[in-house]
Each structure stands twice: as structure tokens, then as C-alpha cells.
Amino acid sequence: MGVPIGAILHSTQNGTRATVVDDRRVRLGDQLRYFSTATRRVLGTDYSIAPGPHWTYDGRTIRWIHEDTYAAS
């Protein structure tokens, strides 16, 4: 989707930062987590939640980047 390995993502809820490790995982603090698990941790919830609306990269939400990337498909 154009979000590079090593990119810093910012939580839209509280400014928490996460670093992209690969196409499914981020580093949150000193722990490697799946993106959805990191989102639950940051939001303080234990139920499944789509991470896209809750993180930004380069001023755009991950959801928006995803939709923009795959809209033409």
C-alpha cells in the first residue's frame, strides 16, 4: 500500500507511535505485535477491531491509504 518498512504510524486516539516491521506487524514500544493486536492494545479493548481508521501515516489514515490503493482493483 505504499507504507514502507520502518515507517512511523500515529494513533488517531492518543498519539501512540508504532513502527511498521512487515506487512502485518508493528513494533509498539518494545514489543512486536500484529497490527490488529496493537490497535486493541492502544484502544484498550479486547474485541476485534479494524485498525485502519485508528492509525495515520504521512497525514492520512491507513484506511484511506488502503481504499486509495485498492479502489482501482
PDB file of N, H, CA, C and O in Angstrom:
ATOM      1  N   MET A   1       0.822  -1.212   0.000  1.00  0.00           N
ATOM      2  CA  MET A   1       0.000   0.000   0.000  1.00  0.00           C
ATOM      3  C   MET A   1       0.853   1.258   0.000  1.00  0.00           C
ATOM      4  O   MET A   1       0.321   2.368   0.019  1.00  0.00           O
ATOM      5  N   GLY A   2       2.134   1.101  -0.021  1.00  0.00           N
ATOM      6  H   GLY A   2       2.567   0.200  -0.036  1.00  0.00           H
ATOM      7  CA  GLY A   2       2.990   2.276  -0.043  1.00  0.00           C
ATOM      8  C   GLY A   2       3.443   2.755   1.323  1.00  0.00           C
ATOM      9  O   GLY A   2       4.066   3.812   1.431  1.00  0.00           O
ATOM     10  N   VAL A   3       3.142   1.996   2.371  1.00  0.00           N
ATOM     11  H   VAL A   3       2.636   1.138   2.284  1.00  0.00           H
ATOM     12  CA  VAL A   3       3.651   2.324   3.702  1.00  0.00           C
ATOM     13  C   VAL A   3       4.920   1.491   3.895  1.00  0.00           C
ATOM     14  O   VAL A   3       4.847   0.270   4.031  1.00  0.00           O
ATOM     15  N   PRO A   4       6.068   2.141   3.907  1.00  0.00           N
ATOM     16  CA  PRO A   4       7.323   1.375   3.919  1.00  0.00           C
ATOM     17  C   PRO A   4       7.659   0.758   5.275  1.00  0.00           C
ATOM     18  O   PRO A   4       7.209   1.234   6.317  1.00  0.00           O
ATOM     19  N   ILE A   5       8.450  -0.297   5.244  1.00  0.00           N
ATOM     20  H   ILE A   5       8.816  -0.683   4.397  1.00  0.00           H
ATOM     21  CA  ILE A   5       9.003  -0.887   6.461  1.00  0.00           C
ATOM     22  C   ILE A   5       9.795   0.226   7.161  1.00  0.00           C
ATOM     23  O   ILE A   5      10.551   0.959   6.523  1.00  0.00           O
ATOM     24  N   GLY A   6       9.610   0.338   8.462  1.00  0.00           N
ATOM     25  H   GLY A   6       8.995  -0.256   8.980  1.00  0.00           H
ATOM     26  CA  GLY A   6      10.290   1.378   9.226  1.00  0.00           C
ATOM     27  C   GLY A   6       9.493   2.653   9.382  1.00  0.00           C
ATOM     28  O   GLY A   6       9.887   3.548  10.130  1.00  0.00           O
ATOM     29  N   ALA A   7       8.353   2.748   8.668  1.00  0.00           N
ATOM     30  H   ALA A   7       8.033   2.021   8.060  1.00  0.00           H
ATOM     31  CA  ALA A   7       7.509   3.941   8.783  1.00  0.00           C
ATOM     32  C   ALA A   7       6.924   4.040  10.185  1.00  0.00           C
ATOM     33  O   ALA A   7       6.666   3.030  10.839  1.00  0.00           O
ATOM     34  N   ILE A   8       6.719   5.266  10.631  1.00  0.00           N
ATOM     35  H   ILE A   8       6.928   6.086  10.099  1.00  0.00           H
ATOM     36  CA  ILE A   8       6.111   5.511  11.929  1.00  0.00           C
ATOM     37  C   ILE A   8       4.631   5.804  11.718  1.00  0.00           C
ATOM     38  O   ILE A   8       4.260   6.710  10.972  1.00  0.00           O
ATOM     39  N   LEU A   9       3.793   5.016  12.394  1.00  0.00           N
ATOM     40  H   LEU A   9       4.095   4.280  13.001  1.00  0.00           H
ATOM     41  CA  LEU A   9       2.347   5.227  12.376  1.00  0.00           C
ATOM     42  C   LEU A   9       1.960   5.938  13.669  1.00  0.00           C
ATOM     43  O   LEU A   9       2.579   5.727  14.712  1.00  0.00           O
ATOM     44  N   HIS A  10       0.941   6.774  13.594  1.00  0.00           N
ATOM     45  H   HIS A  10       0.438   6.946  12.747  1.00  0.00           H
ATOM     46  CA  HIS A  10       0.466   7.518  14.758  1.00  0.00           C
ATOM     47  C   HIS A  10      -0.983   7.156  15.044  1.00  0.00           C
ATOM     48  O   HIS A  10      -1.817   7.147  14.139  1.00  0.00           O
ATOM     49  N   SER A  11      -1.277   6.860  16.290  1.00  0.00           N
ATOM     50  H   SER A  11      -0.599   6.867  17.025  1.00  0.00           H
ATOM     51  CA  SER A  11      -2.652   6.565  16.685  1.00  0.00           C
ATOM     52  C   SER A  11      -3.485   7.835  16.588  1.00  0.00           C
ATOM     53  O   SER A  11      -3.045   8.905  17.008  1.00  0.00           O
ATOM     54  N   THR A  12      -4.677   7.719  16.041  1.00  0.00           N
ATOM     55  H   THR A  12      -5.035   6.850  15.700  1.00  0.00           H
ATOM     56  CA  THR A  12      -5.584   8.864  15.975  1.00  0.00           C
ATOM     57  C   THR A  12      -6.243   9.114  17.327  1.00  0.00           C
ATOM     58  O   THR A  12      -6.835  10.172  17.540  1.00  0.00           O
ATOM     59  N   GLN A  13      -6.148   8.164  18.228  1.00  0.00           N
ATOM     60  H   GLN A  13      -5.668   7.304  18.054  1.00  0.00           H
ATOM     61  CA  GLN A  13      -6.807   8.277  19.530  1.00  0.00           C
ATOM     62  C   GLN A  13      -5.961   9.013  20.556  1.00  0.00           C
ATOM     63  O   GLN A  13      -6.471   9.846  21.305  1.00  0.00           O
ATOM     64  N   ASN A  14      -4.656   8.705  20.592  1.00  0.00           N
ATOM     65  H   ASN A  14      -4.241   8.028  19.983  1.00  0.00           H
ATOM     66  CA  ASN A  14      -3.856   9.277  21.672  1.00  0.00           C
ATOM     67  C   ASN A  14      -2.410   9.576  21.279  1.00  0.00           C
ATOM     68  O   ASN A  14      -1.583   9.866  22.144  1.00  0.00           O
ATOM     69  N   GLY A  15      -2.099   9.509  19.995  1.00  0.00           N
ATOM     70  H   GLY A  15      -2.770   9.274  19.292  1.00  0.00           H
ATOM     71  CA  GLY A  15      -0.753   9.844  19.543  1.00  0.00           C
ATOM     72  C   GLY A  15       0.299   8.778  19.744  1.00  0.00           C
ATOM     73  O   GLY A  15       1.474   9.018  19.463  1.00  0.00           O
ATOM     74  N   THR A  16      -0.090   7.594  20.229  1.00  0.00           N
ATOM     75  H   THR A  16      -1.044   7.399  20.458  1.00  0.00           H
ATOM     76  CA  THR A  16       0.858   6.493  20.365  1.00  0.00           C
ATOM     77  C   THR A  16       1.510   6.239  19.020  1.00  0.00           C
ATOM     78  O   THR A  16       0.861   6.335  17.978  1.00  0.00           O
ATOM     79  N   ARG A  17       2.792   5.915  19.044  1.00  0.00           N
ATOM     80  H   ARG A  17       3.319   5.836  19.890  1.00  0.00           H
ATOM     81  CA  ARG A  17       3.531   5.639  17.814  1.00  0.00           C
ATOM     82  C   ARG A  17       3.838   4.152  17.703  1.00  0.00           C
ATOM     83  O   ARG A  17       4.106   3.481  18.700  1.00  0.00           O
ATOM     84  N   ALA A  18       3.796   3.653  16.483  1.00  0.00           N
ATOM     85  H   ALA A  18       3.579   4.198  15.673  1.00  0.00           H
ATOM     86  CA  ALA A  18       4.156   2.271  16.183  1.00  0.00           C
ATOM     87  C   ALA A  18       5.007   2.283  14.911  1.00  0.00           C
ATOM     88  O   ALA A  18       4.795   3.101  14.016  1.00  0.00           O
ATOM     89  N   THR A  19       5.956   1.376  14.849  1.00  0.00           N
ATOM     90  H   THR A  19       6.128   0.711  15.576  1.00  0.00           H
ATOM     91  CA  THR A  19       6.845   1.288  13.698  1.00  0.00           C
ATOM     92  C   THR A  19       6.495   0.051  12.879  1.00  0.00           C
ATOM     93  O   THR A  19       6.382  -1.048  13.420  1.00  0.00           O
ATOM     94  N   VAL A  20       6.325   0.236  11.575  1.00  0.00           N
ATOM     95  H   VAL A  20       6.418   1.129  11.135  1.00  0.00           H
ATOM     96  CA  VAL A  20       5.995  -0.872  10.673  1.00  0.00           C
ATOM     97  C   VAL A  20       7.196  -1.806  10.575  1.00  0.00           C
ATOM     98  O   VAL A  20       8.308  -1.374  10.272  1.00  0.00           O
ATOM     99  N   VAL A  21       6.960  -3.095  10.835  1.00  0.00           N
ATOM    100  H   VAL A  21       6.057  -3.447  11.082  1.00  0.00           H
ATOM    101  CA  VAL A  21       8.016  -4.114  10.785  1.00  0.00           C
ATOM    102  C   VAL A  21       7.912  -4.939   9.511  1.00  0.00           C
ATOM    103  O   VAL A  21       8.924  -5.240   8.879  1.00  0.00           O
ATOM    104  N   ASP A  22       6.701  -5.304   9.134  1.00  0.00           N
ATOM    105  H   ASP A  22       5.878  -5.059   9.648  1.00  0.00           H
ATOM    106  CA  ASP A  22       6.447  -6.008   7.878  1.00  0.00           C
ATOM    107  C   ASP A  22       5.001  -5.730   7.486  1.00  0.00           C
ATOM    108  O   ASP A  22       4.371  -4.834   8.049  1.00  0.00           O
ATOM    109  N   ASP A  23       4.470  -6.481   6.535  1.00  0.00           N
ATOM    110  H   ASP A  23       4.981  -7.209   6.078  1.00  0.00           H
ATOM    111  CA  ASP A  23       3.124  -6.168   6.036  1.00  0.00           C
ATOM    112  C   ASP A  23       1.992  -6.494   7.013  1.00  0.00           C
ATOM    113  O   ASP A  23       0.837  -6.170   6.734  1.00  0.00           O
ATOM    114  N   ARG A  24       2.296  -7.128   8.152  1.00  0.00           N
ATOM    115  H   ARG A  24       3.234  -7.391   8.378  1.00  0.00           H
ATOM    116  CA  ARG A  24       1.247  -7.465   9.116  1.00  0.00           C
ATOM    117  C   ARG A  24       1.554  -7.046  10.548  1.00  0.00           C
ATOM    118  O   ARG A  24       0.668  -7.056  11.402  1.00  0.00           O
ATOM    119  N   ARG A  25       2.814  -6.674  10.818  1.00  0.00           N
ATOM    120  H   ARG A  25       3.534  -6.665  10.124  1.00  0.00           H
ATOM    121  CA  ARG A  25       3.199  -6.421  12.202  1.00  0.00           C
ATOM    122  C   ARG A  25       3.837  -5.046  12.385  1.00  0.00           C
ATOM    123  O   ARG A  25       4.412  -4.463  11.465  1.00  0.00           O
ATOM    124  N   VAL A  26       3.705  -4.556  13.624  1.00  0.00           N
ATOM    125  H   VAL A  26       3.238  -5.029  14.370  1.00  0.00           H
ATOM    126  CA  VAL A  26       4.314  -3.296  14.025  1.00  0.00           C
ATOM    127  C   VAL A  26       5.043  -3.492  15.347  1.00  0.00           C
ATOM    128  O   VAL A  26       4.765  -4.435  16.087  1.00  0.00           O
ATOM    129  N   ARG A  27       5.968  -2.603  15.632  1.00  0.00           N
ATOM    130  H   ARG A  27       6.194  -1.837  15.030  1.00  0.00           H
ATOM    131  CA  ARG A  27       6.629  -2.586  16.925  1.00  0.00           C
ATOM    132  C   ARG A  27       5.935  -1.499  17.740  1.00  0.00           C
ATOM    133  O   ARG A  27       5.926  -0.328  17.361  1.00  0.00           O
ATOM    134  N   LEU A  28       5.364  -1.904  18.849  1.00  0.00           N
ATOM    135  H   LEU A  28       5.371  -2.855  19.157  1.00  0.00           H
ATOM    136  CA  LEU A  28       4.663  -0.996  19.753  1.00  0.00           C
ATOM    137  C   LEU A  28       5.451  -1.017  21.062  1.00  0.00           C
ATOM    138  O   LEU A  28       5.413  -2.000  21.802  1.00  0.00           O
ATOM    139  N   GLY A  29       6.161   0.072  21.339  1.00  0.00           N
ATOM    140  H   GLY A  29       6.191   0.870  20.738  1.00  0.00           H
ATOM    141  CA  GLY A  29       7.077   0.061  22.469  1.00  0.00           C
ATOM    142  C   GLY A  29       8.204  -0.905  22.170  1.00  0.00           C
ATOM    143  O   GLY A  29       8.873  -0.793  21.143  1.00  0.00           O
ATOM    144  N   ASP A  30       8.413  -1.849  23.063  1.00  0.00           N
ATOM    145  H   ASP A  30       7.870  -1.941  23.897  1.00  0.00           H
ATOM    146  CA  ASP A  30       9.474  -2.837  22.826  1.00  0.00           C
ATOM    147  C   ASP A  30       8.915  -4.191  22.400  1.00  0.00           C
ATOM    148  O   ASP A  30       9.628  -5.194  22.408  1.00  0.00           O
ATOM    149  N   GLN A  31       7.634  -4.213  22.028  1.00  0.00           N
ATOM    150  H   GLN A  31       7.055  -3.397  22.022  1.00  0.00           H
ATOM    151  CA  GLN A  31       7.009  -5.481  21.643  1.00  0.00           C
ATOM    152  C   GLN A  31       6.589  -5.485  20.180  1.00  0.00           C
ATOM    153  O   GLN A  31       6.094  -4.492  19.647  1.00  0.00           O
ATOM    154  N   LEU A  32       6.806  -6.640  19.545  1.00  0.00           N
ATOM    155  H   LEU A  32       7.208  -7.447  19.978  1.00  0.00           H
ATOM    156  CA  LEU A  32       6.370  -6.873  18.177  1.00  0.00           C
ATOM    157  C   LEU A  32       4.947  -7.420  18.241  1.00  0.00           C
ATOM    158  O   LEU A  32       4.686  -8.409  18.926  1.00  0.00           O
ATOM    159  N   ARG A  33       4.027  -6.771  17.523  1.00  0.00           N
ATOM    160  H   ARG A  33       4.239  -5.968  16.967  1.00  0.00           H
ATOM    161  CA  ARG A  33       2.612  -7.173  17.577  1.00  0.00           C
ATOM    162  C   ARG A  33       2.005  -7.146  16.177  1.00  0.00           C
ATOM    163  O   ARG A  33       2.423  -6.383  15.305  1.00  0.00           O
ATOM    164  N   TYR A  34       1.006  -8.008  15.995  1.00  0.00           N
ATOM    165  H   TYR A  34       0.666  -8.627  16.702  1.00  0.00           H
ATOM    166  CA  TYR A  34       0.211  -7.885  14.783  1.00  0.00           C
ATOM    167  C   TYR A  34      -0.519  -6.556  14.850  1.00  0.00           C
ATOM    168  O   TYR A  34      -0.852  -6.079  15.935  1.00  0.00           O
ATOM    169  N   PHE A  35      -0.766  -5.960  13.701  1.00  0.00           N
ATOM    170  H   PHE A  35      -0.495  -6.347  12.819  1.00  0.00           H
ATOM    171  CA  PHE A  35      -1.354  -4.627  13.629  1.00  0.00           C
ATOM    172  C   PHE A  35      -2.690  -4.555  14.382  1.00  0.00           C
ATOM    173  O   PHE A  35      -2.938  -3.598  15.115  1.00  0.00           O
ATOM    174  N   SER A  36      -3.537  -5.556  14.203  1.00  0.00           N
ATOM    175  H   SER A  36      -3.335  -6.334  13.608  1.00  0.00           H
ATOM    176  CA  SER A  36      -4.831  -5.549  14.888  1.00  0.00           C
ATOM    177  C   SER A  36      -4.667  -5.676  16.407  1.00  0.00           C
ATOM    178  O   SER A  36      -5.418  -5.061  17.164  1.00  0.00           O
ATOM    179  N   THR A  37      -3.694  -6.468  16.851  1.00  0.00           N
ATOM    180  H   THR A  37      -3.084  -6.968  16.237  1.00  0.00           H
ATOM    181  CA  THR A  37      -3.437  -6.615  18.284  1.00  0.00           C
ATOM    182  C   THR A  37      -2.913  -5.307  18.870  1.00  0.00           C
ATOM    183  O   THR A  37      -3.307  -4.921  19.971  1.00  0.00           O
ATOM    184  N   ALA A  38      -2.037  -4.627  18.152  1.00  0.00           N
ATOM    185  H   ALA A  38      -1.716  -4.940  17.258  1.00  0.00           H
ATOM    186  CA  ALA A  38      -1.528  -3.335  18.602  1.00  0.00           C
ATOM    187  C   ALA A  38      -2.661  -2.323  18.715  1.00  0.00           C
ATOM    188  O   ALA A  38      -2.685  -1.514  19.643  1.00  0.00           O
ATOM    189  N   THR A  39      -3.591  -2.366  17.780  1.00  0.00           N
ATOM    190  H   THR A  39      -3.572  -3.023  17.026  1.00  0.00           H
ATOM    191  CA  THR A  39      -4.729  -1.448  17.809  1.00  0.00           C
ATOM    192  C   THR A  39      -5.591  -1.702  19.034  1.00  0.00           C
ATOM    193  O   THR A  39      -5.996  -0.759  19.713  1.00  0.00           O
ATOM    194  N   ARG A  40      -5.874  -2.965  19.321  1.00  0.00           N
ATOM    195  H   ARG A  40      -5.545  -3.731  18.769  1.00  0.00           H
ATOM    196  CA  ARG A  40      -6.656  -3.283  20.521  1.00  0.00           C
ATOM    197  C   ARG A  40      -5.947  -2.789  21.774  1.00  0.00           C
ATOM    198  O   ARG A  40      -6.579  -2.264  22.690  1.00  0.00           O
ATOM    199  N   ARG A  41      -4.649  -2.959  21.807  1.00  0.00           N
ATOM    200  H   ARG A  41      -4.135  -3.385  21.063  1.00  0.00           H
ATOM    201  CA  ARG A  41      -3.860  -2.522  22.970  1.00  0.00           C
ATOM    202  C   ARG A  41      -3.966  -1.004  23.164  1.00  0.00           C
ATOM    203  O   ARG A  41      -4.203  -0.527  24.274  1.00  0.00           O
ATOM    204  N   VAL A  42      -3.792  -0.268  22.092  1.00  0.00           N
ATOM    205  H   VAL A  42      -3.600  -0.656  21.190  1.00  0.00           H
ATOM    206  CA  VAL A  42      -3.833   1.197  22.160  1.00  0.00           C
ATOM    207  C   VAL A  42      -5.230   1.699  22.525  1.00  0.00           C
ATOM    208  O   VAL A  42      -5.376   2.675  23.261  1.00  0.00           O
ATOM    209  N   LEU A  43      -6.247   1.023  22.005  1.00  0.00           N
ATOM    210  H   LEU A  43      -6.129   0.231  21.407  1.00  0.00           H
ATOM    211  CA  LEU A  43      -7.622   1.444  22.288  1.00  0.00           C
ATOM    212  C   LEU A  43      -8.142   0.913  23.617  1.00  0.00           C
ATOM    213  O   LEU A  43      -9.190   1.347  24.096  1.00  0.00           O
ATOM    214  N   GLY A  44      -7.414  -0.021  24.208  1.00  0.00           N
ATOM    215  H   GLY A  44      -6.563  -0.373  23.818  1.00  0.00           H
ATOM    216  CA  GLY A  44      -7.828  -0.578  25.492  1.00  0.00           C
ATOM    217  C   GLY A  44      -9.054  -1.454  25.400  1.00  0.00           C
ATOM    218  O   GLY A  44      -9.900  -1.448  26.295  1.00  0.00           O
ATOM    219  N   THR A  45      -9.154  -2.212  24.314  1.00  0.00           N
ATOM    220  H   THR A  45      -8.468  -2.217  23.587  1.00  0.00           H
ATOM    221  CA  THR A  45     -10.296  -3.093  24.112  1.00  0.00           C
ATOM    222  C   THR A  45      -9.822  -4.523  23.889  1.00  0.00           C
ATOM    223  O   THR A  45      -8.676  -4.754  23.505  1.00  0.00           O
ATOM    224  N   ASP A  46     -10.702  -5.470  24.131  1.00  0.00           N
ATOM    225  H   ASP A  46     -11.633  -5.283  24.443  1.00  0.00           H
ATOM    226  CA  ASP A  46     -10.315  -6.868  23.921  1.00  0.00           C
ATOM    227  C   ASP A  46     -11.082  -7.508  22.764  1.00  0.00           C
ATOM    228  O   ASP A  46     -10.925  -8.703  22.513  1.00  0.00           O
ATOM    229  N   TYR A  47     -11.899  -6.742  22.064  1.00  0.00           N
ATOM    230  H   TYR A  47     -12.027  -5.771  22.268  1.00  0.00           H
ATOM    231  CA  TYR A  47     -12.626  -7.293  20.923  1.00  0.00           C
ATOM    232  C   TYR A  47     -11.950  -6.892  19.618  1.00  0.00           C
ATOM    233  O   TYR A  47     -11.213  -5.907  19.569  1.00  0.00           O
ATOM    234  N   SER A  48     -12.199  -7.650  18.577  1.00  0.00           N
ATOM    235  H   SER A  48     -12.798  -8.450  18.617  1.00  0.00           H
ATOM    236  CA  SER A  48     -11.590  -7.386  17.272  1.00  0.00           C
ATOM    237  C   SER A  48     -12.056  -6.050  16.723  1.00  0.00           C
ATOM    238  O   SER A  48     -13.228  -5.687  16.817  1.00  0.00           O
ATOM    239  N   ILE A  49     -11.122  -5.347  16.159  1.00  0.00           N
ATOM    240  H   ILE A  49     -10.170  -5.643  16.082  1.00  0.00           H
ATOM    241  CA  ILE A  49     -11.423  -4.034  15.599  1.00  0.00           C
ATOM    242  C   ILE A  49     -10.516  -3.798  14.399  1.00  0.00           C
ATOM    243  O   ILE A  49      -9.338  -4.153  14.427  1.00  0.00           O
ATOM    244  N   ALA A  50     -11.055  -3.208  13.359  1.00  0.00           N
ATOM    245  H   ALA A  50     -12.013  -2.920  13.335  1.00  0.00           H
ATOM    246  CA  ALA A  50     -10.249  -2.903  12.174  1.00  0.00           C
ATOM    247  C   ALA A  50      -9.275  -1.776  12.515  1.00  0.00           C
ATOM    248  O   ALA A  50      -9.696  -0.727  13.004  1.00  0.00           O
ATOM    249  N   PRO A  51      -7.993  -1.976  12.267  1.00  0.00           N
ATOM    250  CA  PRO A  51      -7.010  -0.967  12.654  1.00  0.00           C
ATOM    251  C   PRO A  51      -6.967   0.267  11.755  1.00  0.00           C
ATOM    252  O   PRO A  51      -6.537   1.333  12.197  1.00  0.00           O
ATOM    253  N   GLY A  52      -7.402   0.144  10.514  1.00  0.00           N
ATOM    254  H   GLY A  52      -7.751  -0.722  10.155  1.00  0.00           H
ATOM    255  CA  GLY A  52      -7.251   1.214   9.525  1.00  0.00           C
ATOM    256  C   GLY A  52      -7.677   2.606   9.937  1.00  0.00           C
ATOM    257  O   GLY A  52      -6.930   3.555   9.701  1.00  0.00           O
ATOM    258  N   PRO A  53      -8.847   2.774  10.545  1.00  0.00           N
ATOM    259  CA  PRO A  53      -9.275   4.130  10.913  1.00  0.00           C
ATOM    260  C   PRO A  53      -8.528   4.713  12.111  1.00  0.00           C
ATOM    261  O   PRO A  53      -8.651   5.907  12.386  1.00  0.00           O
ATOM    262  N   HIS A  54      -7.775   3.914  12.809  1.00  0.00           N
ATOM    263  H   HIS A  54      -7.675   2.945  12.586  1.00  0.00           H
ATOM    264  CA  HIS A  54      -7.188   4.347  14.072  1.00  0.00           C
ATOM    265  C   HIS A  54      -5.711   4.707  14.004  1.00  0.00           C
ATOM    266  O   HIS A  54      -5.096   5.012  15.025  1.00  0.00           O
ATOM    267  N   TRP A  55      -5.139   4.672  12.798  1.00  0.00           N
ATOM    268  H   TRP A  55      -5.639   4.424  11.969  1.00  0.00           H
ATOM    269  CA  TRP A  55      -3.721   4.979  12.619  1.00  0.00           C
ATOM    270  C   TRP A  55      -3.531   5.862  11.396  1.00  0.00           C
ATOM    271  O   TRP A  55      -4.283   5.766  10.426  1.00  0.00           O
ATOM    272  N   THR A  56      -2.520   6.723  11.449  1.00  0.00           N
ATOM    273  H   THR A  56      -1.909   6.800  12.237  1.00  0.00           H
ATOM    274  CA  THR A  56      -2.192   7.553  10.293  1.00  0.00           C
ATOM    275  C   THR A  56      -0.734   7.348   9.894  1.00  0.00           C
ATOM    276  O   THR A  56       0.122   7.008  10.711  1.00  0.00           O
ATOM    277  N   TYR A  57      -0.495   7.565   8.628  1.00  0.00           N
ATOM    278  H   TYR A  57      -1.190   7.841   7.965  1.00  0.00           H
ATOM    279  CA  TYR A  57       0.853   7.616   8.081  1.00  0.00           C
ATOM    280  C   TYR A  57       0.890   8.777   7.099  1.00  0.00           C
ATOM    281  O   TYR A  57       0.046   8.879   6.209  1.00  0.00           O
ATOM    282  N   ASP A  58       1.850   9.627   7.265  1.00  0.00           N
ATOM    283  H   ASP A  58       2.536   9.544   7.988  1.00  0.00           H
ATOM    284  CA  ASP A  58       2.019  10.772   6.362  1.00  0.00           C
ATOM    285  C   ASP A  58       0.738  11.601   6.276  1.00  0.00           C
ATOM    286  O   ASP A  58       0.391  12.106   5.209  1.00  0.00           O
ATOM    287  N   GLY A  59       0.038  11.739   7.405  1.00  0.00           N
ATOM    288  H   GLY A  59       0.320  11.328   8.272  1.00  0.00           H
ATOM    289  CA  GLY A  59      -1.154  12.577   7.478  1.00  0.00           C
ATOM    290  C   GLY A  59      -2.440  11.949   6.969  1.00  0.00           C
ATOM    291  O   GLY A  59      -3.479  12.610   6.941  1.00  0.00           O
ATOM    292  N   ARG A  60      -2.390  10.692   6.569  1.00  0.00           N
ATOM    293  H   ARG A  60      -1.546  10.155   6.591  1.00  0.00           H
ATOM    294  CA  ARG A  60      -3.594  10.011   6.052  1.00  0.00           C
ATOM    295  C   ARG A  60      -3.849   8.762   6.876  1.00  0.00           C
ATOM    296  O   ARG A  60      -2.910   8.099   7.318  1.00  0.00           O
ATOM    297  N   THR A  61      -5.125   8.438   7.083  1.00  0.00           N
ATOM    298  H   THR A  61      -5.887   8.976   6.724  1.00  0.00           H
ATOM    299  CA  THR A  61      -5.409   7.207   7.822  1.00  0.00           C
ATOM    300  C   THR A  61      -5.033   5.999   6.972  1.00  0.00           C
ATOM    301  O   THR A  61      -5.069   6.045   5.742  1.00  0.00           O
ATOM    302  N   ILE A  62      -4.676   4.931   7.651  1.00  0.00           N
ATOM    303  H   ILE A  62      -4.647   4.893   8.650  1.00  0.00           H
ATOM    304  CA  ILE A  62      -4.340   3.687   6.959  1.00  0.00           C
ATOM    305  C   ILE A  62      -5.551   3.203   6.168  1.00  0.00           C
ATOM    306  O   ILE A  62      -5.393   2.651   5.079  1.00  0.00           O
ATOM    307  N   ARG A  63      -6.734   3.397   6.688  1.00  0.00           N
ATOM    308  H   ARG A  63      -6.863   3.845   7.573  1.00  0.00           H
ATOM    309  CA  ARG A  63      -7.957   3.020   5.961  1.00  0.00           C
ATOM    310  C   ARG A  63      -8.031   3.758   4.628  1.00  0.00           C
ATOM    311  O   ARG A  63      -8.312   3.159   3.590  1.00  0.00           O
ATOM    312  N   TRP A  64      -7.777   5.059   4.668  1.00  0.00           N
ATOM    313  H   TRP A  64      -7.549   5.545   5.512  1.00  0.00           H
ATOM    314  CA  TRP A  64      -7.847   5.859   3.451  1.00  0.00           C
ATOM    315  C   TRP A  64      -6.771   5.423   2.467  1.00  0.00           C
ATOM    316  O   TRP A  64      -7.027   5.327   1.266  1.00  0.00           O
ATOM    317  N   ILE A  65      -5.575   5.159   2.966  1.00  0.00           N
ATOM    318  H   ILE A  65      -5.367   5.237   3.941  1.00  0.00           H
ATOM    319  CA  ILE A  65      -4.487   4.683   2.096  1.00  0.00           C
ATOM    320  C   ILE A  65      -4.875   3.363   1.454  1.00  0.00           C
ATOM    321  O   ILE A  65      -4.660   3.165   0.258  1.00  0.00           O
ATOM    322  N   HIS A  66      -5.449   2.456   2.245  1.00  0.00           N
ATOM    323  H   HIS A  66      -5.624   2.617   3.217  1.00  0.00           H
ATOM    324  CA  HIS A  66      -5.890   1.146   1.726  1.00  0.00           C
ATOM    325  C   HIS A  66      -6.939   1.324   0.633  1.00  0.00           C
ATOM    326  O   HIS A  66      -6.830   0.729  -0.439  1.00  0.00           O
ATOM    327  N   GLU A  67      -7.948   2.137   0.904  1.00  0.00           N
ATOM    328  H   GLU A  67      -8.037   2.620   1.775  1.00  0.00           H
ATOM    329  CA  GLU A  67      -9.013   2.362  -0.086  1.00  0.00           C
ATOM    330  C   GLU A  67      -8.472   3.004  -1.353  1.00  0.00           C
ATOM    331  O   GLU A  67      -8.861   2.629  -2.459  1.00  0.00           O
ATOM    332  N   ASP A  68      -7.571   3.974  -1.194  1.00  0.00           N
ATOM    333  H   ASP A  68      -7.255   4.278  -0.295  1.00  0.00           H
ATOM    334  CA  ASP A  68      -6.983   4.642  -2.344  1.00  0.00           C
ATOM    335  C   ASP A  68      -6.138   3.669  -3.169  1.00  0.00           C
ATOM    336  O   ASP A  68      -6.152   3.723  -4.399  1.00  0.00           O
ATOM    337  N   THR A  69      -5.409   2.788  -2.499  1.00  0.00           N
ATOM    338  H   THR A  69      -5.398   2.744  -1.500  1.00  0.00           H
ATOM    339  CA  THR A  69      -4.543   1.823  -3.167  1.00  0.00           C
ATOM    340  C   THR A  69      -5.339   0.782  -3.950  1.00  0.00           C
ATOM    341  O   THR A  69      -4.981   0.444  -5.078  1.00  0.00           O
ATOM    342  N   TYR A  70      -6.412   0.279  -3.356  1.00  0.00           N
ATOM    343  H   TYR A  70      -6.703   0.554  -2.440  1.00  0.00           H
ATOM    344  CA  TYR A  70      -7.142  -0.840  -3.968  1.00  0.00           C
ATOM    345  C   TYR A  70      -8.450  -0.443  -4.634  1.00  0.00           C
ATOM    346  O   TYR A  70      -9.191  -1.319  -5.078  1.00  0.00           O
ATOM    347  N   ALA A  71      -8.755   0.825  -4.717  1.00  0.00           N
ATOM    348  H   ALA A  71      -8.152   1.537  -4.356  1.00  0.00           H
ATOM    349  CA  ALA A  71     -10.008   1.281  -5.341  1.00  0.00           C
ATOM    350  C   ALA A  71     -10.072   0.917  -6.814  1.00  0.00           C
ATOM    351  O   ALA A  71     -11.147   0.608  -7.328  1.00  0.00           O
ATOM    352  N   ALA A  72      -8.965   0.948  -7.483  1.00  0.00           N
ATOM    353  H   ALA A  72      -8.091   1.199  -7.066  1.00  0.00           H
ATOM    354  CA  ALA A  72      -8.931   0.661  -8.924  1.00  0.00           C
ATOM    355  C   ALA A  72      -8.947  -0.825  -9.223  1.00  0.00           C
ATOM    356  O   ALA A  72      -9.107  -1.219 -10.378  1.00  0.00           O
ATOM    357  N   SER A  73      -8.784  -1.656  -8.206  1.00  0.00           N
ATOM    358  H   SER A  73      -8.654  -1.336  -7.267  1.00  0.00           H
ATOM    359  CA  SER A  73      -8.717  -3.108  -8.427  1.00  0.00           C
ATOM    360  C   SER A  73     -10.066  -3.695  -8.715  1.00  0.00           C
ATOM    361  O   SER A  73     -10.182  -4.903  -8.924  1.00  0.00           O
TER     362      SER A  73
END
